[in-house]
Structure formats: C-alpha cells, structure tokens
Amino acid sequence: MLEKNIGEVITEAREKANLSQRQLAKLANINNSELSKIESGVRKEPSPKILRKISNVLDVNYSDLMYMIGLGIEVSPLNPFIKDYYSKLKGDELNEAEVNVLGNKQNLEKLVLSCEEKLNDKSIIESERELLQNTIEDTKYQINTQNEIINLIQSLKVKERNKNAK
C-alpha cells in the first residue's frame, strides 16, 4: 500500500473537519491558491510556516507534516533508525542511554512548564504568545518521542536480563 503524500493527508483532514478549501484557507490565514497547490500535489514541499497554520486549524500534528516533507523525524511508529541505534546498545551503554533520555525528558518537561507560565503573562504580545504555543506543541512532541525511546530501552533491558538469566 502506498503512503499518502502531504496533500492527501491535508485534504483528508480538511474533509474530516467538514471544511472547504476556502474555509480552511481563511481559518489558517493562507492563500486559497496555495492550499489548492498543496492538496493537488503541485506544491510538494510547502513552507513550515504554512504547515504550522494548517496544523493549528486541523487535527494534524505539525511534526508529522514536517516529517512528510523531509524536515522532521518520524516517531510513531518509532523511527527505524532510532530503533536500530538503541537496539545495538548493551549493558552499561543501555543504562547510560536510559539515564540520558530520562534527563532530556525532564528538561523538556521543565521547558513546557516555563512556557506555560509565560503564557499566563497578560503583557505578552500576540506574536510572542503564538511562539510560546508553538514551542509547547513542538516540545510535547519531543517528550512523546522520549517516552517511546524510554519504553524501547526498558523493553531491551528486560530482554537482555532474560537472556542473561538463561
């Protein structure tokens, strides 16, 4: 089965939301002809800014859209290259990787909390508010990635323990 291109994914999400192209373009504050080019496949690599606007209107993950145009990493299902990297680790390397990923996840969670606190500041301008919201969204996606890696590492550690117990 062939994978869908970015235009097909956006069209499907738009139709699921019961929106016309014109309605989506207006809600996302983008040019209708640009949206038409994306959906028809003429524009195969839309700008990240336009993808962000579309993802904010539709129930489509921005990072997934970025991956589709080659500007991000696929996490779900866990990227095979990430999976391959961690699968090659053994013993202490696996333990060290787990500590590093857990530490990174904690830092990302602190970043989200900090950004959420700043969002409560009534004096920030709209462009700063939008940047904070985008940072929170991107960081939460990274946290999900870290969670998947942690699950993979823990699964590998169990397999290694079981193998060593035999």
C-alpha positions in Angstrom: 0.0 0.0 0.0 1.4 3.4 -1.0 1.9 6.1 1.7 -0.2 9.2 1.4 1.5 12.4 0.3 1.2 15.7 2.3 -1.6 17.0 0.0 -3.7 13.8 0.5 -3.2 14.0 4.3 -4.3 17.6 4.4 -7.3 17.0 2.1 -8.4 14.1 4.2 -8.1 16.1 7.5 -9.9 19.1 5.9 -12.8 16.9 4.7 -13.0 15.2 8.0 -13.4 18.6 9.6 -16.1 19.4 7.1 -14.3 22.4 5.7 -14.0 23.6 2.1 -10.6 24.7 0.8 -11.7 28.3 1.0 -12.8 27.8 4.6 -9.6 26.2 5.7 -7.5 28.9 3.8 -9.4 31.6 5.6 -9.2 30.0 9.0 -5.5 29.3 8.6 -4.9 32.8 7.1 -3.2 31.4 4.0 -3.8 31.9 0.3 -6.5 29.6 -1.2 -4.5 29.0 -4.3 -1.5 27.9 -2.2 -3.7 25.4 -0.3 -5.1 24.2 -3.7 -1.5 23.6 -4.9 -0.6 21.7 -1.8 -3.7 19.5 -1.9 -3.3 18.7 -5.6 0.4 17.8 -5.2 1.7 20.7 -7.3 3.4 22.1 -4.2 5.1 19.0 -2.7 7.1 20.9 0.0 5.0 23.7 1.5 6.7 26.1 3.8 6.9 25.1 7.5 5.0 28.4 8.4 2.1 27.3 6.2 2.1 23.8 7.6 2.0 25.3 11.1 -1.0 27.3 10.2 -2.8 24.3 8.7 -2.0 22.1 11.7 -3.3 24.7 14.1 -6.7 24.5 12.3 -6.9 20.8 11.5 -6.4 17.9 13.8 -3.0 17.1 12.2 0.3 17.0 14.1 2.7 19.7 12.8 5.8 17.5 13.4 4.2 14.7 11.3 3.6 17.2 8.5 7.2 18.3 8.7 8.4 14.7 8.5 6.4 14.2 5.4 8.3 16.9 3.6 11.7 15.7 4.9 12.2 18.3 7.7 11.5 16.3 10.8 11.8 12.9 12.4 9.1 10.3 12.4 8.5 8.9 15.9 5.3 6.9 15.7 5.8 4.2 14.8 9.3 4.7 16.3 11.7 5.7 13.6 13.6 2.6 12.4 16.9 4.4 12.6 16.3 5.4 16.3 15.1 1.8 17.0 18.2 0.3 15.3 20.6 2.6 17.3 19.2 1.7 20.7 18.8 -2.0 19.8 22.6 -2.2 19.3 23.3 -0.9 22.8 24.1 -3.5 25.6 24.6 -3.4 29.4 26.1 -0.2 30.7 25.5 1.6 27.3 21.8 0.8 27.6 21.7 2.0 31.2 23.6 5.2 30.3 21.2 5.9 27.4 18.2 5.5 29.7 19.6 8.0 32.1 20.3 10.5 29.3 16.9 10.1 27.8 15.2 10.4 31.1 17.2 13.6 31.9 16.4 15.0 28.5 12.7 14.3 29.0 12.8 16.1 32.4 14.4 19.1 30.8 11.8 19.2 28.1 9.0 19.0 30.7 10.5 21.9 32.6 10.6 23.9 29.3 6.9 23.2 28.7 6.1 24.4 32.3 8.1 27.5 31.9 6.4 28.3 28.6 3.0 27.6 30.0 3.8 30.0 32.9 4.8 32.7 30.4 1.5 32.3 28.6 -0.3 33.5 31.7 1.5 36.8 31.4 -1.1 39.2 30.1 1.5 41.7 28.9 3.0 39.4 26.1 2.1 40.4 22.6 0.3 38.0 20.2 3.4 37.0 18.2 5.2 36.0 21.5 2.0 34.1 22.6 2.0 32.2 19.2 5.7 31.4 19.5 5.2 30.1 23.1 2.3 27.9 21.9 4.3 26.5 19.0 7.2 25.8 21.3 5.0 24.0 23.7 3.5 21.9 20.9 6.9 21.0 19.5 8.3 20.2 22.9 5.4 18.0 23.8 6.0 16.1 20.6 9.7 15.7 21.6 8.5 14.4 25.1 6.4 11.8 23.3 9.5 10.8 21.4 11.5 10.5 24.6 8.7 8.3 26.1 8.8 6.0 23.2 12.6 5.7 23.4 12.3 5.0 27.2 9.8 2.3 26.5 12.1 0.8 23.9 15.1 0.9 26.2 13.2 -0.7 29.1 12.0 -3.4 26.8 15.5 -4.0 25.6 16.8 -4.2 29.2 14.2 -6.8 30.1 15.2 -8.9 27.0 18.8 -8.6 28.0 18.1 -9.6 31.6 16.0 -12.6 30.4 18.8 -13.6 28.0 21.4 -13.4 30.7 19.3 -15.4 33.2 19.2 -18.4 30.9 
